[in-house]
Amino acid sequence: MHWGFHLALDHENQMVIDKVEDGTMCSFYMSPGDAVLKVAGRSAKAMSVEKAQHLIQQAGNAVEIIIKK
């Protein structure tokens, strides 16, 4: 499933929202640069982008992502 956003690590190795596609549900809630705190109930602090993407893909049609604006 495609969620309409992309993740990346910033210059401090913190996971952030990298891109948000216009017109998606995510575009109402997420912005590039938002810090990702949790993915699927797990802390994103030491999580790789690949691990986060894997958890998101495994979630099916609903996933909880906690961000800080």
Secondary structure, 3 states (H helix, E strand, C coil): CCCCEEEEECCCCCEEEEEECCCCHHHHCCCCCCEEEEECCEECCCCCHHHHHHHHHHCCCCCCEEEEC
